Amino acid sequence: MGRGKISIKRIDNTSSRQVTFSKRRKGLLKKAKELAILCDAEVSLVVFSSTGRLYEFASSSMALNGLVISRKYDLFDLY
């Protein structure tokens, strides 16, 4: 039996929002790592918290370098 659906909306309570962000960030980073290992893919992931803190994952230095170069020269828009 699966989990029930949740409605996707902003969490008003600041501490609950931070806890949820931490849990989901951890899960997202884990999935990115699994994808890189299982599929032998180059994976890069960048997450910014609401306070502007940076969290990142790169399966190889080459993947991270491409992401940094793209960001430096504004080859894509994060917002």
MMTF fields as JSON, N, C-alpha, C and O atoms, coordinates in Angstrom:
{
  "mmtfVersion": "1.0.0",
  "mmtfProducer": "UNKNOWN",
  "numBonds": 315,
  "numAtoms": 316,
  "numGroups": 79,
  "numChains": 1,
  "numModels": 1,
  "chainsPerModel": [1],
  "groupsPerChain": [79],
  "chainIdList": ["A"],
  "bondAtomList": [4, 2, 8, 6, 12, 10, 16, 14, 20, 18, 24, 22, 28, 26, 32, 30, 36, 34, 40, 38, 44, 42, 48, 46, 52, 50, 56, 54, 60, 58, 64, 62, 68, 66, 72, 70, 76, 74, 80, 78, 84, 82, 88, 86, 92, 90, 96, 94, 100, 98, 104, 102, 108, 106, 112, 110, 116, 114, 120, 118, 124, 122, 128, 126, 132, 130, 136, 134, 140, 138, 144, 142, 148, 146, 152, 150, 156, 154, 160, 158, 164, 162, 168, 166, 172, 170, 176, 174, 180, 178, 184, 182, 188, 186, 192, 190, 196, 194, 200, 198, 204, 202, 208, 206, 212, 210, 216, 214, 220, 218, 224, 222, 228, 226, 232, 230, 236, 234, 240, 238, 244, 242, 248, 246, 252, 250, 256, 254, 260, 258, 264, 262, 268, 266, 272, 270, 276, 274, 280, 278, 284, 282, 288, 286, 292, 290, 296, 294, 300, 298, 304, 302, 308, 306, 312, 310],
  "bondOrderList": [1, 1, 1, 1, 1, 1, 1, 1, 1, 1, 1, 1, 1, 1, 1, 1, 1, 1, 1, 1, 1, 1, 1, 1, 1, 1, 1, 1, 1, 1, 1, 1, 1, 1, 1, 1, 1, 1, 1, 1, 1, 1, 1, 1, 1, 1, 1, 1, 1, 1, 1, 1, 1, 1, 1, 1, 1, 1, 1, 1, 1, 1, 1, 1, 1, 1, 1, 1, 1, 1, 1, 1, 1, 1, 1, 1, 1, 1],
  "groupList": [{"groupName": "MET", "atomNameList": ["N", "CA", "C", "O"], "elementList": ["N", "C", "C", "O"], "formalChargeList": [0, 0, 0, 0], "bondAtomList": [1, 0, 2, 1, 3, 2], "bondOrderList": [1, 1, 2], "singleLetterCode": "M", "chemCompType": "L-PEPTIDE LINKING"}, {"groupName": "GLY", "atomNameList": ["N", "CA", "C", "O"], "elementList": ["N", "C", "C", "O"], "formalChargeList": [0, 0, 0, 0], "bondAtomList": [1, 0, 2, 1, 3, 2], "bondOrderList": [1, 1, 2], "singleLetterCode": "G", "chemCompType": "PEPTIDE LINKING"}, {"groupName": "ARG", "atomNameList": ["N", "CA", "C", "O"], "elementList": ["N", "C", "C", "O"], "formalChargeList": [0, 0, 0, 0], "bondAtomList": [1, 0, 2, 1, 3, 2], "bondOrderList": [1, 1, 2], "singleLetterCode": "R", "chemCompType": "L-PEPTIDE LINKING"}, {"groupName": "LYS", "atomNameList": ["N", "CA", "C", "O"], "elementList": ["N", "C", "C", "O"], "formalChargeList": [0, 0, 0, 0], "bondAtomList": [1, 0, 2, 1, 3, 2], "bondOrderList": [1, 1, 2], "singleLetterCode": "K", "chemCompType": "L-PEPTIDE LINKING"}, {"groupName": "ILE", "atomNameList": ["N", "CA", "C", "O"], "elementList": ["N", "C", "C", "O"], "formalChargeList": [0, 0, 0, 0], "bondAtomList": [1, 0, 2, 1, 3, 2], "bondOrderList": [1, 1, 2], "singleLetterCode": "I", "chemCompType": "L-PEPTIDE LINKING"}, {"groupName": "SER", "atomNameList": ["N", "CA", "C", "O"], "elementList": ["N", "C", "C", "O"], "formalChargeList": [0, 0, 0, 0], "bondAtomList": [1, 0, 2, 1, 3, 2], "bondOrderList": [1, 1, 2], "singleLetterCode": "S", "chemCompType": "L-PEPTIDE LINKING"}, {"groupName": "ASP", "atomNameList": ["N", "CA", "C", "O"], "elementList": ["N", "C", "C", "O"], "formalChargeList": [0, 0, 0, 0], "bondAtomList": [1, 0, 2, 1, 3, 2], "bondOrderList": [1, 1, 2], "singleLetterCode": "D", "chemCompType": "L-PEPTIDE LINKING"}, {"groupName": "ASN", "atomNameList": ["N", "CA", "C", "O"], "elementList": ["N", "C", "C", "O"], "formalChargeList": [0, 0, 0, 0], "bondAtomList": [1, 0, 2, 1, 3, 2], "bondOrderList": [1, 1, 2], "singleLetterCode": "N", "chemCompType": "L-PEPTIDE LINKING"}, {"groupName": "THR", "atomNameList": ["N", "CA", "C", "O"], "elementList": ["N", "C", "C", "O"], "formalChargeList": [0, 0, 0, 0], "bondAtomList": [1, 0, 2, 1, 3, 2], "bondOrderList": [1, 1, 2], "singleLetterCode": "T", "chemCompType": "L-PEPTIDE LINKING"}, {"groupName": "GLN", "atomNameList": ["N", "CA", "C", "O"], "elementList": ["N", "C", "C", "O"], "formalChargeList": [0, 0, 0, 0], "bondAtomList": [1, 0, 2, 1, 3, 2], "bondOrderList": [1, 1, 2], "singleLetterCode": "Q", "chemCompType": "L-PEPTIDE LINKING"}, {"groupName": "VAL", "atomNameList": ["N", "CA", "C", "O"], "elementList": ["N", "C", "C", "O"], "formalChargeList": [0, 0, 0, 0], "bondAtomList": [1, 0, 2, 1, 3, 2], "bondOrderList": [1, 1, 2], "singleLetterCode": "V", "chemCompType": "L-PEPTIDE LINKING"}, {"groupName": "PHE", "atomNameList": ["N", "CA", "C", "O"], "elementList": ["N", "C", "C", "O"], "formalChargeList": [0, 0, 0, 0], "bondAtomList": [1, 0, 2, 1, 3, 2], "bondOrderList": [1, 1, 2], "singleLetterCode": "F", "chemCompType": "L-PEPTIDE LINKING"}, {"groupName": "LEU", "atomNameList": ["N", "CA", "C", "O"], "elementList": ["N", "C", "C", "O"], "formalChargeList": [0, 0, 0, 0], "bondAtomList": [1, 0, 2, 1, 3, 2], "bondOrderList": [1, 1, 2], "singleLetterCode": "L", "chemCompType": "L-PEPTIDE LINKING"}, {"groupName": "ALA", "atomNameList": ["N", "CA", "C", "O"], "elementList": ["N", "C", "C", "O"], "formalChargeList": [0, 0, 0, 0], "bondAtomList": [1, 0, 2, 1, 3, 2], "bondOrderList": [1, 1, 2], "singleLetterCode": "A", "chemCompType": "L-PEPTIDE LINKING"}, {"groupName": "GLU", "atomNameList": ["N", "CA", "C", "O"], "elementList": ["N", "C", "C", "O"], "formalChargeList": [0, 0, 0, 0], "bondAtomList": [1, 0, 2, 1, 3, 2], "bondOrderList": [1, 1, 2], "singleLetterCode": "E", "chemCompType": "L-PEPTIDE LINKING"}, {"groupName": "CYS", "atomNameList": ["N", "CA", "C", "O"], "elementList": ["N", "C", "C", "O"], "formalChargeList": [0, 0, 0, 0], "bondAtomList": [1, 0, 2, 1, 3, 2], "bondOrderList": [1, 1, 2], "singleLetterCode": "C", "chemCompType": "L-PEPTIDE LINKING"}, {"groupName": "TYR", "atomNameList": ["N", "CA", "C", "O"], "elementList": ["N", "C", "C", "O"], "formalChargeList": [0, 0, 0, 0], "bondAtomList": [1, 0, 2, 1, 3, 2], "bondOrderList": [1, 1, 2], "singleLetterCode": "Y", "chemCompType": "L-PEPTIDE LINKING"}],
  "groupTypeList": [0, 1, 2, 1, 3, 4, 5, 4, 3, 2, 4, 6, 7, 8, 5, 5, 2, 9, 10, 8, 11, 5, 3, 2, 2, 3, 1, 12, 12, 3, 3, 13, 3, 14, 12, 13, 4, 12, 15, 6, 13, 14, 10, 5, 12, 10, 10, 11, 5, 5, 8, 1, 2, 12, 16, 14, 11, 13, 5, 5, 5, 0, 13, 12, 7, 1, 12, 10, 4, 5, 2, 3, 16, 6, 12, 11, 6, 12, 16],
  "groupIdList": [1, 2, 3, 4, 5, 6, 7, 8, 9, 10, 11, 12, 13, 14, 15, 16, 17, 18, 19, 20, 21, 22, 23, 24, 25, 26, 27, 28, 29, 30, 31, 32, 33, 34, 35, 36, 37, 38, 39, 40, 41, 42, 43, 44, 45, 46, 47, 48, 49, 50, 51, 52, 53, 54, 55, 56, 57, 58, 59, 60, 61, 62, 63, 64, 65, 66, 67, 68, 69, 70, 71, 72, 73, 74, 75, 76, 77, 78, 79],
  "secStructList": [7, 7, 7, 7, 7, 7, 7, 7, 7, 7, 7, 7, 1, 2, 2, 2, 2, 2, 2, 2, 2, 2, 2, 2, 2, 2, 2, 2, 2, 2, 2, 2, 2, 2, 2, 2, 2, 2, 2, 6, 7, 7, 7, 3, 3, 3, 3, 3, 7, 6, 6, 7, 7, 3, 3, 3, 3, 3, 1, 1, 2, 2, 2, 2, 2, 2, 2, 2, 2, 2, 2, 2, 6, 6, 7, 1, 7, 7, 7],
  "xCoordList": [0.844, 0.0, 0.892, 1.835, 0.588, 1.403, 1.008, 0.058, 1.734, 1.434, 0.323, 0.083, -0.349, -1.39, -0.795, 0.354, -1.589, -1.126, -1.128, -1.967, -0.175, -0.155, -0.356, 0.022, -0.945, -1.101, 0.209, 0.803, 0.635, 1.885, 1.577, 1.031, 1.931, 1.761, 2.82, 3.428, 3.033, 4.056, 3.678, 2.522, 4.653, 4.445, 4.618, 5.672, 3.587, 3.615, 4.518, 5.192, 4.535, 5.339, 6.821, 7.231, 7.617, 9.028, 9.83, 10.618, 9.645, 10.439, 10.031, 10.889, 8.745, 8.286, 8.813, 9.194, 8.834, 9.336, 10.813, 11.247, 11.591, 13.021, 13.274, 14.157, 12.5, 12.642, 12.308, 13.028, 11.222, 10.82, 11.881, 12.2, 12.429, 13.486, 14.685, 15.232, 15.094, 16.26, 16.035, 16.915, 14.862, 14.555, 14.49, 15.042, 13.821, 13.685, 15.014, 15.299, 15.826, 17.151, 18.001, 18.667, 17.974, 18.743, 18.3, 19.134, 16.989, 16.464, 16.823, 17.149, 16.763, 17.091, 18.566, 18.899, 19.443, 20.875, 21.157, 22.002, 20.447, 20.612, 20.182, 20.862, 19.051, 18.56, 19.521, 19.723, 20.107, 21.071, 22.29, 22.794, 22.756, 23.899, 23.556, 24.358, 22.361, 21.927, 21.831, 22.249, 21.281, 21.155, 22.526, 22.704, 23.479, 24.833, 25.463, 26.128, 25.256, 25.857, 25.148, 25.799, 23.822, 23.059, 23.122, 23.18, 23.113, 23.039, 24.354, 24.421, 25.393, 26.7, 26.55, 27.091, 25.8, 25.517, 26.263, 26.574, 26.541, 27.105, 25.943, 25.106, 25.899, 24.783, 25.319, 26.278, 24.69, 25.003, 23.71, 22.678, 23.766, 22.586, 23.003, 23.97, 22.274, 22.527, 21.221, 20.197, 21.252, 20.069, 20.445, 21.463, 19.614, 19.783, 18.656, 17.49, 18.99, 17.967, 17.341, 17.793, 16.304, 15.645, 16.565, 16.347, 17.595, 18.568, 19.731, 20.621, 19.723, 20.768, 21.935, 22.915, 21.849, 22.932, 22.927, 21.868, 24.113, 24.29, 24.546, 25.363, 23.835, 24.067, 24.274, 23.52, 25.285, 25.586, 26.017, 26.511, 25.82, 26.302, 26.762, 26.091, 27.888, 28.362, 28.979, 29.807, 28.569, 29.085, 30.532, 31.249, 30.952, 32.347, 32.738, 31.884, 34.024, 34.477, 34.119, 33.906, 34.05, 33.689, 32.254, 31.985, 31.346, 29.953, 29.848, 29.102, 30.58, 30.546, 31.181, 30.676, 32.272, 32.918, 31.987, 31.929, 31.259, 30.309, 29.225, 28.796, 28.776, 27.74, 28.263, 27.565, 29.477, 30.075, 30.296, 30.025, 30.781, 31.0, 29.675, 29.586, 28.646, 27.328, 26.812, 26.264, 26.982, 26.502, 27.314, 26.759, 28.615, 29.489, 29.127, 29.124, 28.827, 28.53, 27.029, 26.622, 26.206, 24.749, 24.201, 23.378, 24.66, 24.159, 22.774, 22.084, 22.377, 21.02, 20.557, 21.362, 19.276, 18.694, 18.123, 17.26, 18.584, 18.096, 16.749, 16.07, 16.355, 15.101, 14.103, 12.964],
  "yCoordList": [-1.175, 0.0, 1.242, 1.34, 2.177, 3.382, 4.461, 4.312, 5.517, 6.668, 7.497, 7.447, 8.259, 9.151, 10.371, 10.736, 11.0, 12.212, 13.381, 13.467, 14.28, 15.514, 16.667, 16.591, 17.716, 18.886, 19.672, 19.883, 20.092, 20.836, 22.319, 22.937, 22.868, 24.296, 24.718, 23.876, 26.004, 26.532, 26.221, 26.374, 25.789, 25.511, 26.823, 27.455, 27.227, 28.521, 28.532, 29.528, 27.442, 27.362, 27.266, 26.334, 28.225, 28.315, 27.086, 26.573, 26.611, 25.463, 24.192, 23.379, 24.014, 22.854, 22.914, 21.892, 24.111, 24.291, 23.926, 23.283, 24.332, 24.032, 22.533, 21.978, 21.883, 20.436, 19.705, 18.792, 20.105, 19.49, 19.711, 18.79, 20.92, 21.216, 20.303, 19.745, 20.15, 19.317, 17.864, 17.236, 17.334, 15.942, 15.74, 14.772, 16.644, 16.512, 16.74, 16.086, 17.656, 17.89, 16.631, 16.228, 16.021, 14.803, 13.699, 13.003, 13.544, 12.536, 12.82, 11.904, 14.086, 14.479, 14.227, 13.735, 14.558, 14.303, 12.804, 12.375, 12.015, 10.56, 10.008, 9.154, 10.497, 10.04, 10.43, 9.657, 11.609, 12.038, 11.114, 10.736, 10.755, 9.85, 8.47, 7.871, 7.965, 6.663, 6.659, 5.7, 7.728, 7.834, 7.785, 7.118, 8.487, 8.499, 7.11, 6.699, 6.395, 5.068, 4.035, 3.295, 3.981, 2.955, 3.098, 2.097, 4.314, 4.556, 5.026, 5.337, 5.083, 5.566, 6.899, 7.099, 7.803, 9.113, 10.195, 10.045, 11.283, 12.45, 13.285, 13.748, 13.471, 14.169, 15.334, 15.191, 16.483, 17.658, 18.17, 18.203, 18.57, 19.075, 20.26, 20.179, 21.354, 22.548, 22.944, 23.073, 23.139, 23.537, 24.735, 24.721, 25.771, 26.929, 26.942, 26.787, 27.125, 27.232, 28.618, 29.484, 28.822, 30.131, 31.206, 32.397, 30.786, 31.744, 31.979, 32.779, 31.276, 31.451, 30.494, 30.612, 29.542, 28.575, 27.592, 27.165, 27.244, 26.385, 24.946, 24.685, 24.016, 22.582, 22.035, 22.37, 21.199, 20.719, 19.267, 18.748, 18.625, 17.27, 17.194, 17.707, 16.564, 16.304, 14.918, 14.583, 14.117, 12.757, 12.731, 11.757, 13.798, 13.898, 15.365, 16.251, 15.603, 16.993, 17.628, 18.838, 16.815, 17.329, 17.859, 18.907, 17.154, 17.594, 18.898, 19.795, 19.013, 20.236, 21.397, 22.518, 21.149, 22.211, 22.76, 23.973, 21.895, 22.343, 23.201, 24.184, 22.835, 23.601, 24.97, 25.973, 25.016, 26.285, 27.201, 28.4, 26.643, 27.443, 27.99, 29.161, 27.146, 27.595, 28.728, 29.705, 28.603, 29.629, 30.92, 32.018, 30.777, 31.949, 32.792, 34.021, 32.139, 32.856, 32.979, 33.33, 32.692, 32.797, 32.076, 32.625, 30.85, 30.079, 29.505, 29.065, 29.511, 29.116, 29.972, 30.595, 29.992, 30.849, 29.971, 29.137, 30.138, 29.332, 29.796, 29.046, 30.984, 31.493, 31.553, 31.958],
  "zCoordList": [0.0, 0.0, 0.0, 0.786, -0.879, -1.015, -0.029, 0.739, -0.063, 0.792, 0.177, -1.029, 1.023, 0.539, -0.132, 0.119, -0.993, -1.671, -0.707, 0.189, -0.906, -0.134, -1.101, -2.27, -0.604, -1.462, -1.437, -0.38, -2.598, -2.71, -2.587, -3.502, -1.459, -1.207, -0.198, 0.463, -0.083, 0.821, 2.268, 2.661, 3.052, 4.47, 5.223, 5.147, 5.945, 6.629, 7.861, 8.125, 8.609, 9.821, 9.447, 8.754, 9.905, 9.522, 9.932, 9.138, 11.151, 11.604, 10.861, 10.516, 10.614, 9.839, 8.408, 7.838, 7.834, 6.472, 6.403, 5.448, 7.41, 7.427, 7.581, 6.927, 8.444, 8.635, 7.336, 6.932, 6.688, 5.426, 4.355, 3.602, 4.278, 3.307, 3.537, 2.586, 4.789, 5.099, 4.695, 4.105, 5.011, 4.669, 3.162, 2.638, 2.468, 1.012, 0.301, -0.702, 0.809, 0.234, 0.355, -0.598, 1.522, 1.747, 0.783, 0.204, 0.615, -0.301, -1.749, -2.504, -2.137, -3.505, -3.811, -4.889, -2.878, -3.056, -3.155, -3.941, -2.354, -2.392, -3.752, -4.321, -4.271, -5.575, -6.7, -7.636, -6.615, -7.631, -7.629, -8.687, -6.434, -6.317, -6.873, -7.59, -6.543, -7.041, -8.564, -9.211, -9.135, -10.589, -11.256, -12.275, -10.683, -11.24, -11.199, -12.149, -10.11, -9.958, -10.829, -11.566, -10.751, -11.459, -12.973, -13.687, -13.462, -14.912, -15.503, -16.692, -14.699, -15.135, -15.868, -16.956, -15.238, -15.83, -15.066, -13.884, -15.764, -15.095, -14.579, -15.354, -13.286, -12.652, -11.838, -11.08, -12.004, -11.187, -10.596, -11.268, -9.339, -8.657, -7.801, -7.042, -7.925, -7.123, -6.464, -7.134, -5.147, -4.388, -3.528, -2.836, -3.579, -2.715, -1.696, -2.059, -0.423, 0.614, 0.563, -0.186, 1.359, 1.398, 1.969, 1.745, 2.706, 3.244, 2.285, 2.569, 1.141, 0.15, 0.281, -0.455, 1.21, 1.376, 0.205, -0.256, -0.264, -1.423, -0.992, -0.109, -1.629, -1.466, -2.868, -3.781, -3.048, -4.386, -4.376, -3.375, -5.516, -5.749, -7.191, -8.086, -7.422, -8.783, -8.798, -7.95, -9.768, -9.854, -10.329, -10.105, -10.982, -11.418, -11.434, -11.462, -11.417, -11.46, -12.796, -12.873, -13.851, -15.165, -15.169, -15.756, -14.529, -14.46, -13.686, -14.08, -12.598, -11.794, -12.544, -12.484, -13.244, -14.019, -15.084, -15.283, -15.773, -16.783, -16.183, -16.788, -14.996, -14.314, -13.897, -14.046, -13.382, -12.956, -14.158, -14.088, -15.243, -16.457, -16.973, -17.343, -16.998, -17.456, -16.586, -17.095, -15.296, -14.366, -14.528, -14.505, -14.691, -14.805, -16.023, -15.956, -17.117, -18.352, -18.617, -19.725, -17.609, -17.712, -18.94, -19.674, -19.159, -20.292, -20.02, -20.94, -18.767, -18.415, -17.255, -16.562, -17.057, -16.024, -14.92, -15.19, -13.679, -12.558, -12.043, -11.343, -12.365, -11.834, -12.915, -12.682]
}
